[in-house]
Amino acid sequence: MKPFAVQAGEGAKHPTLTTGWALVKADTAATNGALTVMELLIPRPKAGKLSRPVDPEELAALGHACWIELAGPPLEVSDPLPR
């Protein structure tokens, strides 16, 4: 099978509403319309300026309503801010 995704940090770069970027790793053209994979790059300074803690279930519900499935541990677990 021919590889259809690109490496971390590579891919078509699109700006997001959070002043970050979405990198398209694999699109529907490469997967016969079955899958789109994106890497989201979110600026870290914004993380400390949220008005309240984000409830994981609320975030999952919001993502589901937008046809997004969030996978993996929360960012505070996988890449915590230095204390």
All heavy atoms as a GROMACS GRO file, in nm:
protein
  610
    1MET      N    1   0.084  -0.117   0.000
    1MET     CA    2   0.000   0.000   0.000
    1MET      C    3   0.089   0.124   0.000
    1MET      O    4   0.185   0.134   0.076
    1MET     CB    5  -0.090   0.000   0.123
    1MET     CG    6  -0.171   0.123   0.139
    1MET     SD    7  -0.274   0.112   0.287
    1MET     CE    8  -0.412   0.203   0.233
    2LYS      N    9   0.057   0.219  -0.084
    2LYS     CA   10   0.132   0.344  -0.093
    2LYS      C   11   0.099   0.434   0.026
    2LYS      O   12  -0.018   0.451   0.060
    2LYS     CB   13   0.094   0.414  -0.223
    2LYS     CG   14   0.162   0.545  -0.244
    2LYS     CD   15   0.113   0.608  -0.374
    2LYS     CE   16   0.158   0.753  -0.377
    2LYS     NZ   17   0.094   0.829  -0.482
    3PRO      N   18   0.198   0.493   0.094
    3PRO     CA   19   0.170   0.584   0.207
    3PRO      C   20   0.085   0.702   0.160
    3PRO      O   21   0.103   0.752   0.049
    3PRO     CB   22   0.309   0.631   0.250
    3PRO     CG   23   0.403   0.530   0.197
    3PRO     CD   24   0.342   0.476   0.072
    4PHE      N   25  -0.007   0.745   0.246
    4PHE     CA   26  -0.097   0.855   0.206
    4PHE      C   27  -0.099   0.970   0.305
    4PHE      O   28  -0.171   1.067   0.286
    4PHE     CB   29  -0.239   0.803   0.185
    4PHE     CG   30  -0.301   0.742   0.308
    4PHE    CD1   31  -0.364   0.820   0.403
    4PHE    CD2   32  -0.294   0.605   0.328
    4PHE    CE1   33  -0.420   0.764   0.515
    4PHE    CE2   34  -0.351   0.548   0.441
    4PHE     CZ   35  -0.414   0.628   0.534
    5ALA      N   36  -0.020   0.964   0.410
    5ALA     CA   37  -0.015   1.071   0.509
    5ALA      C   38   0.124   1.132   0.511
    5ALA      O   39   0.220   1.071   0.464
    5ALA     CB   40  -0.052   1.019   0.648
    6VAL      N   41   0.135   1.252   0.565
    6VAL     CA   42   0.264   1.320   0.573
    6VAL      C   43   0.314   1.322   0.718
    6VAL      O   44   0.239   1.292   0.810
    6VAL     CB   45   0.254   1.464   0.517
    6VAL    CG1   46   0.219   1.462   0.370
    6VAL    CG2   47   0.152   1.546   0.594
    7GLN      N   48   0.438   1.358   0.737
    7GLN     CA   49   0.501   1.357   0.868
    7GLN      C   50   0.452   1.473   0.957
    7GLN      O   51   0.394   1.569   0.907
    7GLN     CB   52   0.653   1.367   0.853
    7GLN     CG   53   0.714   1.250   0.779
    7GLN     CD   54   0.698   1.120   0.855
    7GLN    OE1   55   0.718   1.116   0.976
    7GLN    NE2   56   0.663   1.014   0.786
    8ALA      N   57   0.481   1.464   1.087
    8ALA     CA   58   0.446   1.570   1.182
    8ALA      C   59   0.508   1.702   1.136
    8ALA      O   60   0.623   1.706   1.093
    8ALA     CB   61   0.495   1.534   1.322
    9GLY      N   62   0.429   1.809   1.143
    9GLY     CA   63   0.476   1.940   1.102
    9GLY      C   64   0.464   1.966   0.953
    9GLY      O   65   0.489   2.076   0.907
   10GLU      N   66   0.427   1.865   0.875
   10GLU     CA   67   0.411   1.879   0.730
   10GLU      C   68   0.264   1.873   0.694
   10GLU      O   69   0.182   1.827   0.772
   10GLU     CB   70   0.486   1.768   0.657
   10GLU     CG   71   0.634   1.769   0.677
   10GLU     CD   72   0.703   1.654   0.605
   10GLU    OE1   73   0.635   1.570   0.545
   10GLU    OE2   74   0.826   1.647   0.611
   11GLY      N   75   0.230   1.918   0.576
   11GLY     CA   76   0.093   1.913   0.526
   11GLY      C   77   0.042   2.050   0.487
   11GLY      O   78   0.104   2.152   0.517
   12ALA      N   79  -0.072   2.053   0.420
   12ALA     CA   80  -0.134   2.179   0.380
   12ALA      C   81  -0.174   2.256   0.505
   12ALA      O   82  -0.241   2.202   0.593
   12ALA     CB   83  -0.256   2.151   0.292
   13LYS      N   84  -0.132   2.381   0.516
   13LYS     CA   85  -0.150   2.461   0.637
   13LYS      C   86  -0.269   2.556   0.619
   13LYS      O   87  -0.272   2.634   0.525
   13LYS     CB   88  -0.021   2.539   0.663
   13LYS     CG   89  -0.011   2.608   0.795
   13LYS     CD   90   0.128   2.670   0.809
   13LYS     CE   91   0.149   2.732   0.943
   13LYS     NZ   92   0.282   2.792   0.957
   14HIS      N   93  -0.364   2.549   0.714
   14HIS     CA   94  -0.482   2.634   0.710
   14HIS      C   95  -0.498   2.705   0.844
   14HIS      O   96  -0.490   2.640   0.949
   14HIS     CB   97  -0.608   2.551   0.682
   14HIS     CG   98  -0.601   2.477   0.553
   14HIS    ND1   99  -0.630   2.535   0.432
   14HIS    CD2  100  -0.566   2.349   0.525
   14HIS    CE1  101  -0.615   2.446   0.335
   14HIS    NE2  102  -0.576   2.332   0.389
   15PRO      N  103  -0.525   2.837   0.845
   15PRO     CA  104  -0.543   2.907   0.973
   15PRO      C  105  -0.673   2.866   1.041
   15PRO      O  106  -0.769   2.828   0.974
   15PRO     CB  107  -0.547   3.055   0.932
   15PRO     CG  108  -0.587   3.055   0.789
   15PRO     CD  109  -0.538   2.926   0.731
   16THR      N  110  -0.674   2.871   1.174
   16THR     CA  111  -0.795   2.839   1.251
   16THR      C  112  -0.845   2.964   1.322
   16THR      O  113  -0.777   3.067   1.326
   16THR     CB  114  -0.767   2.730   1.357
   16THR    OG1  115  -0.678   2.785   1.455
   16THR    CG2  116  -0.708   2.605   1.296
   17LEU      N  117  -0.962   2.956   1.381
   17LEU     CA  118  -1.020   3.069   1.453
   17LEU      C  119  -0.948   3.098   1.584
   17LEU      O  120  -0.967   3.204   1.643
   17LEU     CB  121  -1.168   3.043   1.480
   17LEU     CG  122  -1.256   3.032   1.355
   17LEU    CD1  123  -1.398   2.996   1.394
   17LEU    CD2  124  -1.253   3.160   1.275
   18THR      N  125  -0.867   3.006   1.632
   18THR     CA  126  -0.794   3.025   1.759
   18THR      C  127  -0.654   3.081   1.736
   18THR      O  128  -0.570   3.072   1.824
   18THR     CB  129  -0.781   2.892   1.834
   18THR    OG1  130  -0.705   2.801   1.752
   18THR    CG2  131  -0.916   2.832   1.867
   19THR      N  132  -0.630   3.138   1.620
   19THR     CA  133  -0.500   3.191   1.578
   19THR      C  134  -0.395   3.081   1.565
   19THR      O  135  -0.276   3.110   1.563
   19THR     CB  136  -0.446   3.304   1.670
   19THR    OG1  137  -0.411   3.248   1.797
   19THR    CG2  138  -0.546   3.415   1.686
   20GLY      N  139  -0.438   2.959   1.556
   20GLY     CA  140  -0.349   2.846   1.534
   20GLY      C  141  -0.356   2.800   1.390
   20GLY      O  142  -0.397   2.876   1.301
   21TRP      N  143  -0.317   2.677   1.367
   21TRP     CA  144  -0.314   2.620   1.232
   21TRP      C  145  -0.368   2.478   1.233
   21TRP      O  146  -0.354   2.406   1.332
   21TRP     CB  147  -0.171   2.618   1.179
   21TRP     CG  148  -0.114   2.755   1.165
   21TRP    CD1  149  -0.039   2.821   1.259
   21TRP    CD2  150  -0.131   2.844   1.057
   21TRP    NE1  151  -0.008   2.945   1.213
   21TRP    CE2  152  -0.062   2.964   1.089
   21TRP    CE3  153  -0.197   2.835   0.935
   21TRP    CZ2  154  -0.057   3.072   1.003
   21TRP    CZ3  155  -0.191   2.944   0.849
   21TRP    CH2  156  -0.123   3.061   0.883
   22ALA      N  157  -0.426   2.438   1.123
   22ALA     CA  158  -0.463   2.299   1.099
   22ALA      C  159  -0.378   2.250   0.983
   22ALA      O  160  -0.379   2.311   0.876
   22ALA     CB  161  -0.611   2.286   1.065
   23LEU      N  162  -0.302   2.144   1.005
   23LEU     CA  163  -0.222   2.084   0.899
   23LEU      C  164  -0.294   1.959   0.851
   23LEU      O  165  -0.320   1.869   0.930
   23LEU     CB  166  -0.083   2.048   0.950
   23LEU     CG  167   0.003   2.163   1.001
   23LEU    CD1  168   0.135   2.110   1.057
   23LEU    CD2  169   0.029   2.263   0.891
   24VAL      N  170  -0.327   1.953   0.723
   24VAL     CA  171  -0.395   1.837   0.667
   24VAL      C  172  -0.291   1.730   0.640
   24VAL      O  173  -0.198   1.748   0.562
   24VAL     CB  174  -0.472   1.874   0.538
   24VAL    CG1  175  -0.538   1.750   0.479
   24VAL    CG2  176  -0.575   1.982   0.567
   25LYS      N  177  -0.304   1.617   0.711
   25LYS     CA  178  -0.210   1.506   0.700
   25LYS      C  179  -0.249   1.408   0.590
   25LYS      O  180  -0.166   1.351   0.523
   25LYS     CB  181  -0.199   1.430   0.832
   25LYS     CG  182  -0.175   1.520   0.952
   25LYS     CD  183  -0.065   1.617   0.926
   25LYS     CE  184   0.057   1.590   1.008
   25LYS     NZ  185   0.172   1.664   0.967
   26ALA      N  186  -0.378   1.384   0.580
   26ALA     CA  187  -0.433   1.295   0.476
   26ALA      C  188  -0.572   1.349   0.444
   26ALA      O  189  -0.648   1.382   0.534
   26ALA     CB  190  -0.442   1.151   0.525
   27ASP      N  191  -0.604   1.359   0.317
   27ASP     CA  192  -0.736   1.410   0.281
   27ASP      C  193  -0.818   1.304   0.208
   27ASP      O  194  -0.771   1.194   0.182
   27ASP     CB  195  -0.724   1.538   0.198
   27ASP     CG  196  -0.648   1.518   0.068
   27ASP    OD1  197  -0.636   1.403   0.021
   27ASP    OD2  198  -0.601   1.618   0.012
   28THR      N  199  -0.942   1.340   0.179
   28THR     CA  200  -1.032   1.242   0.118
   28THR      C  201  -0.986   1.199  -0.020
   28THR      O  202  -1.016   1.088  -0.063
   28THR     CB  203  -1.175   1.298   0.111
   28THR    OG1  204  -1.173   1.424   0.041
   28THR    CG2  205  -1.233   1.319   0.249
   29ALA      N  206  -0.910   1.284  -0.089
   29ALA     CA  207  -0.859   1.245  -0.221
   29ALA      C  208  -0.760   1.129  -0.209
   29ALA      O  209  -0.755   1.041  -0.295
   29ALA     CB  210  -0.793   1.364  -0.290
   30ALA      N  211  -0.683   1.127  -0.101
   30ALA     CA  212  -0.583   1.023  -0.080
   30ALA      C  213  -0.641   0.897  -0.016
   30ALA      O  214  -0.575   0.793  -0.015
   30ALA     CB  215  -0.470   1.076   0.007
   31THR      N  216  -0.763   0.906   0.039
   31THR     CA  217  -0.821   0.792   0.110
   31THR      C  218  -0.954   0.746   0.049
   31THR      O  219  -1.036   0.687   0.117
   31THR     CB  220  -0.844   0.827   0.258
   31THR    OG1  221  -0.937   0.936   0.266
   31THR    CG2  222  -0.714   0.865   0.326
   32ASN      N  223  -0.973   0.775  -0.079
   32ASN     CA  224  -1.097   0.736  -0.150
   32ASN      C  225  -1.222   0.787  -0.078
   32ASN      O  226  -1.323   0.719  -0.069
   32ASN     CB  227  -1.105   0.585  -0.168
   32ASN     CG  228  -0.998   0.535  -0.263
   32ASN    OD1  229  -0.966   0.601  -0.362
   32ASN    ND2  230  -0.942   0.420  -0.233
   33GLY      N  231  -1.213   0.909  -0.024
   33GLY     CA  232  -1.328   0.971   0.041
   33GLY      C  233  -1.360   0.918   0.179
   33GLY      O  234  -1.462   0.951   0.237
   34ALA      N  235  -1.271   0.836   0.237
   34ALA     CA  236  -1.302   0.770   0.363
   34ALA      C  237  -1.256   0.845   0.487
   34ALA      O  238  -1.309   0.823   0.594
   34ALA     CB  239  -1.240   0.630   0.364
   35LEU      N  240  -1.156   0.935   0.474
   35LEU     CA  241  -1.093   0.986   0.594
   35LEU      C  242  -1.022   1.118   0.566
   35LEU      O  243  -0.965   1.138   0.459
   35LEU     CB  244  -0.989   0.883   0.642
   35LEU     CG  245  -0.908   0.910   0.766
   35LEU    CD1  246  -0.997   0.907   0.889
   35LEU    CD2  247  -0.798   0.805   0.778
   36THR      N  248  -1.027   1.208   0.663
   36THR     CA  249  -0.943   1.327   0.663
   36THR      C  250  -0.873   1.331   0.797
   36THR      O  251  -0.937   1.315   0.901
   36THR     CB  252  -1.026   1.455   0.643
   36THR    OG1  253  -1.089   1.451   0.516
   36THR    CG2  254  -0.939   1.579   0.651
   37VAL      N  255  -0.742   1.350   0.797
   37VAL     CA  256  -0.664   1.356   0.920
   37VAL      C  257  -0.599   1.493   0.927
   37VAL      O  258  -0.535   1.537   0.830
   37VAL     CB  259  -0.556   1.246   0.924
   37VAL    CG1  260  -0.473   1.257   1.051
   37VAL    CG2  261  -0.619   1.109   0.912
   38MET      N  262  -0.617   1.562   1.043
   38MET     CA  263  -0.557   1.694   1.062
   38MET      C  264  -0.477   1.698   1.191
   38MET      O  265  -0.514   1.633   1.288
   38MET     CB  266  -0.665   1.801   1.068
   38MET     CG  267  -0.738   1.821   0.938
   38MET     SD  268  -0.857   1.954   0.947
   38MET     CE  269  -0.983   1.879   1.046
   39GLU      N  270  -0.369   1.773   1.190
   39GLU     CA  271  -0.291   1.802   1.310
   39GLU      C  272  -0.322   1.946   1.346
   39GLU      O  273  -0.305   2.036   1.265
   39GLU     CB  274  -0.143   1.785   1.281
   39GLU     CG  275  -0.054   1.822   1.396
   39GLU     CD  276   0.094   1.806   1.360
   39GLU    OE1  277   0.128   1.771   1.246
   39GLU    OE2  278   0.176   1.830   1.450
   40LEU      N  279  -0.373   1.969   1.468
   40LEU     CA  280  -0.407   2.104   1.510
   40LEU      C  281  -0.293   2.163   1.591
   40LEU      O  282  -0.246   2.103   1.687
   40LEU     CB  283  -0.536   2.103   1.594
   40LEU     CG  284  -0.658   2.050   1.520
   40LEU    CD1  285  -0.777   2.043   1.614
   40LEU    CD2  286  -0.691   2.134   1.399
   41LEU      N  287  -0.248   2.280   1.551
   41LEU     CA  288  -0.142   2.352   1.621
   41LEU      C  289  -0.207   2.470   1.692
   41LEU      O  290  -0.253   2.563   1.627
   41LEU     CB  291  -0.035   2.398   1.523
   41LEU     CG  292   0.026   2.288   1.437
   41LEU    CD1  293   0.120   2.346   1.334
   41LEU    CD2  294   0.100   2.190   1.525
   42ILE      N  295  -0.212   2.465   1.823
   42ILE     CA  296  -0.280   2.566   1.902
   42ILE      C  297  -0.175   2.643   1.981
   42ILE      O  298  -0.096   2.582   2.054
   42ILE     CB  299  -0.383   2.501   1.996
   42ILE    CG1  300  -0.483   2.421   1.914
   42ILE    CG2  301  -0.453   2.606   2.081
   42ILE    CD1  302  -0.570   2.330   1.995
   43PRO      N  303  -0.175   2.776   1.971
   43PRO     CA  304  -0.076   2.853   2.046
   43PRO      C  305  -0.092   2.831   2.197
   43PRO      O  306  -0.201   2.845   2.250
   43PRO     CB  307  -0.103   2.997   2.009
   43PRO     CG  308  -0.219   2.997   1.918
   43PRO     CD  309  -0.265   2.857   1.898
   44ARG      N  310   0.016   2.798   2.265
   44ARG     CA  311   0.009   2.767   2.409
   44ARG      C  312  -0.026   2.886   2.497
   44ARG      O  313  -0.090   2.869   2.599
   44ARG     CB  314   0.141   2.705   2.455
   44ARG     CG  315   0.171   2.570   2.394
   44ARG     CD  316   0.061   2.468   2.421
   44ARG     NE  317   0.045   2.440   2.560
   44ARG     CZ  318   0.114   2.356   2.632
   44ARG    NH1  319   0.207   2.285   2.575
   44ARG    NH2  320   0.092   2.337   2.760
   45PRO      N  321   0.017   3.011   2.468
   45PRO     CA  322  -0.014   3.120   2.560
   45PRO      C  323  -0.164   3.136   2.585
   45PRO      O  324  -0.205   3.179   2.692
   45PRO     CB  325   0.042   3.244   2.490
   45PRO     CG  326   0.152   3.192   2.405
   45PRO     CD  327   0.104   3.056   2.359
   46LYS      N  328  -0.246   3.101   2.490
   46LYS     CA  329  -0.391   3.112   2.506
   46LYS      C  330  -0.442   3.016   2.615
   46LYS      O  331  -0.544   3.042   2.676
   46LYS     CB  332  -0.463   3.080   2.375
   46LYS     CG  333  -0.433   3.175   2.263
   46LYS     CD  334  -0.511   3.300   2.281
   46LYS     CE  335  -0.489   3.390   2.161
   46LYS     NZ  336  -0.541   3.520   2.176
   47ALA      N  337  -0.372   2.907   2.638
   47ALA     CA  338  -0.418   2.806   2.734
   47ALA      C  339  -0.433   2.864   2.874
   47ALA      O  340  -0.521   2.823   2.948
   47ALA     CB  341  -0.322   2.687   2.737
   48GLY      N  342  -0.350   2.958   2.913
   48GLY     CA  343  -0.359   3.016   3.045
   48GLY      C  344  -0.462   3.126   3.058
   48GLY      O  345  -0.484   3.178   3.165
   49LYS      N  346  -0.530   3.163   2.947
   49LYS     CA  347  -0.622   3.275   2.949
   49LYS      C  348  -0.769   3.234   2.934
   49LYS      O  349  -0.853   3.316   2.905
   49LYS     CB  350  -0.586   3.373   2.837
   49LYS     CG  351  -0.448   3.433   2.857
   49LYS     CD  352  -0.416   3.530   2.749
   49LYS     CE  353  -0.277   3.588   2.771
   49LYS     NZ  354  -0.238   3.680   2.668
   50LEU      N  355  -0.799   3.107   2.954
   50LEU     CA  356  -0.938   3.063   2.947
   50LEU      C  357  -1.015   3.117   3.066
   50LEU      O  358  -0.962   3.129   3.176
   50LEU     CB  359  -0.945   2.910   2.945
   50LEU     CG  360  -0.884   2.842   2.823
   50LEU    CD1  361  -0.886   2.691   2.842
   50LEU    CD2  362  -0.957   2.882   2.697
   51SER      N  363  -1.142   3.147   3.044
   51SER     CA  364  -1.222   3.204   3.151
   51SER      C  365  -1.260   3.101   3.258
   51SER      O  366  -1.294   3.137   3.369
   51SER     CB  367  -1.349   3.267   3.093
   51SER     OG  368  -1.426   3.169   3.028
   52ARG      N  369  -1.255   2.973   3.221
   52ARG     CA  370  -1.288   2.867   3.316
   52ARG      C  371  -1.224   2.738   3.268
   52ARG      O  372  -1.187   2.727   3.151
   52ARG     CB  373  -1.439   2.849   3.327
   52ARG     CG  374  -1.504   2.806   3.197
   52ARG     CD  375  -1.656   2.796   3.212
   52ARG     NE  376  -1.720   2.772   3.086
   52ARG     CZ  377  -1.735   2.653   3.028
   52ARG    NH1  378  -1.688   2.546   3.086
   52ARG    NH2  379  -1.797   2.641   2.914
   53PRO      N  380  -1.210   2.639   3.356
   53PRO     CA  381  -1.157   2.509   3.312
   53PRO      C  382  -1.252   2.444   3.210
   53PRO      O  383  -1.373   2.462   3.217
   53PRO     CB  384  -1.152   2.425   3.440
   53PRO     CG  385  -1.156   2.524   3.551
   53PRO     CD  386  -1.232   2.643   3.500
   54VAL      N  387  -1.195   2.374   3.115
   54VAL     CA  388  -1.275   2.310   3.011
   54VAL      C  389  -1.310   2.168   3.056
   54VAL      O  390  -1.221   2.089   3.086
   54VAL     CB  391  -1.199   2.306   2.878
   54VAL    CG1  392  -1.279   2.235   2.772
   54VAL    CG2  393  -1.164   2.446   2.834
   55ASP      N  394  -1.439   2.140   3.060
   55ASP     CA  395  -1.487   2.007   3.095
   55ASP      C  396  -1.467   1.915   2.974
   55ASP      O  397  -1.517   1.945   2.865
   55ASP     CB  398  -1.636   2.016   3.132
   55ASP     CG  399  -1.698   1.880   3.157
   55ASP    OD1  400  -1.628   1.791   3.207
   55ASP    OD2  401  -1.818   1.864   3.127
   56PRO      N  402  -1.396   1.803   2.989
   56PRO     CA  403  -1.370   1.714   2.876
   56PRO      C  404  -1.497   1.664   2.808
   56PRO      O  405  -1.502   1.653   2.686
   56PRO     CB  406  -1.291   1.598   2.938
   56PRO     CG  407  -1.228   1.655   3.059
   56PRO     CD  408  -1.325   1.759   3.109
   57GLU      N  409  -1.601   1.637   2.885
   57GLU     CA  410  -1.727   1.590   2.824
   57GLU      C  411  -1.793   1.701   2.742
   57GLU      O  412  -1.848   1.676   2.636
   57GLU     CB  413  -1.821   1.538   2.932
   57GLU     CG  414  -1.772   1.408   2.993
   57GLU     CD  415  -1.868   1.354   3.098
   57GLU    OE1  416  -1.982   1.402   3.107
   57GLU    OE2  417  -1.827   1.261   3.170
   58GLU      N  418  -1.788   1.825   2.793
   58GLU     CA  419  -1.844   1.938   2.719
   58GLU      C  420  -1.767   1.960   2.589
   58GLU      O  421  -1.826   1.983   2.484
   58GLU     CB  422  -1.836   2.063   2.807
   58GLU     CG  423  -1.893   2.187   2.743
   58GLU     CD  424  -1.879   2.310   2.832
   58GLU    OE1  425  -1.830   2.299   2.946
   58GLU    OE2  426  -1.919   2.417   2.785
   59LEU      N  427  -1.635   1.950   2.596
   59LEU     CA  428  -1.552   1.965   2.477
   59LEU      C  429  -1.580   1.854   2.376
   59LEU      O  430  -1.591   1.879   2.256
   59LEU     CB  431  -1.404   1.966   2.516
   59LEU     CG  432  -1.306   1.991   2.405
   59LEU    CD1  433  -1.330   2.125   2.339
   59LEU    CD2  434  -1.164   1.983   2.458
   60ALA      N  435  -1.595   1.731   2.424
   60ALA     CA  436  -1.627   1.618   2.335
   60ALA      C  437  -1.762   1.638   2.268
   60ALA      O  438  -1.778   1.612   2.149
   60ALA     CB  439  -1.624   1.487   2.412
   61ALA      N  440  -1.861   1.689   2.343
   61ALA     CA  441  -1.994   1.713   2.286
   61ALA      C  442  -1.988   1.823   2.180
   61ALA      O  443  -2.052   1.813   2.075
   61ALA     CB  444  -2.092   1.750   2.397
   62LEU      N  445  -1.910   1.928   2.207
   62LEU     CA  446  -1.894   2.035   2.110
   62LEU      C  447  -1.828   1.982   1.983
   62LEU      O  448  -1.872   2.011   1.871
   62LEU     CB  449  -1.811   2.148   2.170
   62LEU     CG  450  -1.780   2.265   2.078
   62LEU    CD1  451  -1.908   2.333   2.033
   62LEU    CD2  452  -1.689   2.363   2.148
   63GLY      N  453  -1.722   1.904   2.000
   63GLY     CA  454  -1.656   1.845   1.884
   63GLY      C  455  -1.749   1.755   1.805
   63GLY      O  456  -1.754   1.761   1.682
   64HIS      N  457  -1.827   1.673   1.874
   64HIS     CA  458  -1.921   1.582   1.809
   64HIS      C  459  -2.023   1.660   1.726
   64HIS      O  460  -2.057   1.620   1.615
   64HIS     CB  461  -1.991   1.494   1.913
   64HIS     CG  462  -2.085   1.395   1.855
   64HIS    ND1  463  -2.042   1.281   1.790
   64HIS    CD2  464  -2.220   1.393   1.848
   64HIS    CE1  465  -2.146   1.212   1.747
   64HIS    NE2  466  -2.256   1.279   1.782
   65ALA      N  467  -2.071   1.773   1.780
   65ALA     CA  468  -2.168   1.856   1.708
   65ALA      C  469  -2.108   1.914   1.581
   65ALA      O  470  -2.181   1.947   1.486
   65ALA     CB  471  -2.218   1.968   1.800
   66CYS      N  472  -1.974   1.926   1.577
   66CYS     CA  473  -1.904   1.980   1.460
   66CYS      C  474  -1.840   1.870   1.376
   66CYS      O  475  -1.753   1.897   1.294
   66CYS     CB  476  -1.798   2.080   1.506
   66CYS     SG  477  -1.864   2.224   1.591
   67TRP      N  478  -1.879   1.747   1.398
   67TRP     CA  479  -1.828   1.630   1.326
   67TRP      C  480  -1.679   1.610   1.349
   67TRP      O  481  -1.603   1.574   1.260
   67TRP     CB  482  -1.858   1.640   1.176
   67TRP     CG  483  -2.003   1.639   1.147
   67TRP    CD1  484  -2.085   1.748   1.139
   67TRP    CD2  485  -2.087   1.527   1.126
   67TRP    NE1  486  -2.213   1.709   1.114
   67TRP    CE2  487  -2.218   1.573   1.105
   67TRP    CE3  488  -2.063   1.389   1.124
   67TRP    CZ2  489  -2.324   1.488   1.082
   67TRP    CZ3  490  -2.170   1.304   1.099
   67TRP    CH2  491  -2.299   1.355   1.079
   68ILE      N  492  -1.634   1.636   1.474
   68ILE     CA  493  -1.493   1.618   1.511
   68ILE      C  494  -1.486   1.519   1.625
   68ILE      O  495  -1.561   1.529   1.721
   68ILE     CB  496  -1.431   1.752   1.556
   68ILE    CG1  497  -1.432   1.853   1.442
   68ILE    CG2  498  -1.290   1.731   1.609
   68ILE    CD1  499  -1.392   1.991   1.484
   69GLU      N  500  -1.396   1.423   1.614
   69GLU     CA  501  -1.372   1.330   1.723
   69GLU      C  502  -1.234   1.361   1.781
   69GLU      O  503  -1.134   1.359   1.709
   69GLU     CB  504  -1.377   1.186   1.675
   69GLU     CG  505  -1.351   1.086   1.785
   69GLU     CD  506  -1.354   0.943   1.737
   69GLU    OE1  507  -1.394   0.918   1.622
   69GLU    OE2  508  -1.313   0.856   1.815
   70LEU      N  509  -1.230   1.393   1.908
   70LEU     CA  510  -1.103   1.422   1.974
   70LEU      C  511  -1.045   1.292   2.027
   70LEU      O  512  -1.113   1.216   2.093
   70LEU     CB  513  -1.124   1.522   2.088
   70LEU     CG  514  -1.188   1.654   2.045
   70LEU    CD1  515  -1.223   1.737   2.166
   70LEU    CD2  516  -1.097   1.730   1.952
   71ALA      N  517  -0.917   1.268   1.998
   71ALA     CA  518  -0.853   1.144   2.040
   71ALA      C  519  -0.728   1.176   2.121
   71ALA      O  520  -0.667   1.281   2.103
   71ALA     CB  521  -0.816   1.060   1.918
   72GLY      N  522  -0.693   1.086   2.209
   72GLY     CA  523  -0.572   1.103   2.287
   72GLY      C  524  -0.598   1.170   2.420
   72GLY      O  525  -0.709   1.216   2.447
   73PRO      N  526  -0.495   1.178   2.502
   73PRO     CA  527  -0.512   1.239   2.634
   73PRO      C  528  -0.524   1.391   2.622
   73PRO      O  529  -0.485   1.449   2.521
   73PRO     CB  530  -0.383   1.201   2.707
   73PRO     CG  531  -0.283   1.184   2.598
   73PRO     CD  532  -0.360   1.129   2.480
   74PRO      N  533  -0.578   1.458   2.725
   74PRO     CA  534  -0.582   1.604   2.724
   74PRO      C  535  -0.442   1.662   2.712
   74PRO      O  536  -0.344   1.601   2.755
   74PRO     CB  537  -0.645   1.639   2.859
   74PRO     CG  538  -0.711   1.515   2.907
   74PRO     CD  539  -0.635   1.401   2.846
   75LEU      N  540  -0.433   1.782   2.655
   75LEU     CA  541  -0.305   1.846   2.636
   75LEU      C  542  -0.231   1.865   2.768
   75LEU      O  543  -0.109   1.852   2.774
   75LEU     CB  544  -0.325   1.982   2.567
   75LEU     CG  545  -0.200   2.057   2.525
   75LEU    CD1  546  -0.116   1.973   2.430
   75LEU    CD2  547  -0.237   2.188   2.461
   76GLU      N  548  -0.305   1.891   2.876
   76GLU     CA  549  -0.240   1.910   3.006
   76GLU      C  550  -0.171   1.783   3.054
   76GLU      O  551  -0.080   1.787   3.138
   76GLU     CB  552  -0.338   1.959   3.111
   76GLU     CG  553  -0.446   1.857   3.144
   76GLU     CD  554  -0.550   1.910   3.242
   76GLU    OE1  555  -0.556   2.030   3.266
   76GLU    OE2  556  -0.624   1.827   3.295
   77VAL      N  557  -0.210   1.669   3.000
   77VAL     CA  558  -0.145   1.542   3.035
   77VAL      C  559  -0.030   1.511   2.938
   77VAL      O  560   0.080   1.477   2.980
   77VAL     CB  561  -0.248   1.426   3.034
   77VAL    CG1  562  -0.180   1.291   3.052
   77VAL    CG2  563  -0.355   1.449   3.139
   78SER      N  564  -0.056   1.526   2.806
   78SER     CA  565   0.045   1.490   2.708
   78SER      C  566   0.155   1.594   2.692
   78SER      O  567   0.267   1.562   2.657
   78SER     CB  568  -0.022   1.465   2.573
   78SER     OG  569  -0.080   1.584   2.524
   79ASP      N  570   0.124   1.723   2.720
   79ASP     CA  571   0.222   1.829   2.702
   79ASP      C  572   0.194   1.940   2.804
   79ASP      O  573   0.152   2.049   2.768
   79ASP     CB  574   0.216   1.883   2.560
   79ASP     CG  575   0.327   1.980   2.527
   79ASP    OD1  576   0.429   1.980   2.600
   79ASP    OD2  577   0.313   2.055   2.430
   80PRO      N  578   0.216   1.913   2.932
   80PRO     CA  579   0.180   2.011   3.035
   80PRO      C  580   0.264   2.138   3.029
   80PRO      O  581   0.379   2.135   2.986
   80PRO     CB  582   0.204   1.936   3.166
   80PRO     CG  583   0.304   1.831   3.132
   80PRO     CD  584   0.278   1.795   2.988
   81LEU      N  585   0.203   2.249   3.071
   81LEU     CA  586   0.274   2.375   3.082
   81LEU      C  587   0.374   2.366   3.196
   81LEU      O  588   0.345   2.305   3.298
   81LEU     CB  589   0.178   2.490   3.107
   81LEU     CG  590   0.085   2.527   2.991
   81LEU    CD1  591  -0.019   2.628   3.039
   81LEU    CD2  592   0.166   2.586   2.877
   82PRO      N  593   0.491   2.429   3.182
   82PRO     CA  594   0.585   2.428   3.294
   82PRO      C  595   0.529   2.507   3.410
   82PRO      O  596   0.460   2.606   3.394
   82PRO     CB  597   0.710   2.497   3.237
   82PRO     CG  598   0.671   2.555   3.107
   82PRO     CD  599   0.540   2.499   3.067
   83ARG      N  600   0.557   2.462   3.531
   83ARG     CA  601   0.506   2.528   3.651
   83ARG      C  602   0.611   2.620   3.707
   83ARG      O  603   0.723   2.607   3.706
   83ARG     CB  604   0.466   2.424   3.755
   83ARG     CG  605   0.362   2.332   3.698
   83ARG     CD  606   0.246   2.326   3.788
   83ARG     NE  607   0.143   2.249   3.720
   83ARG     CZ  608   0.018   2.274   3.736
   83ARG    NH1  609  -0.022   2.369   3.812
   83ARG    NH2  610  -0.072   2.202   3.676
   0.00000   0.00000   0.00000
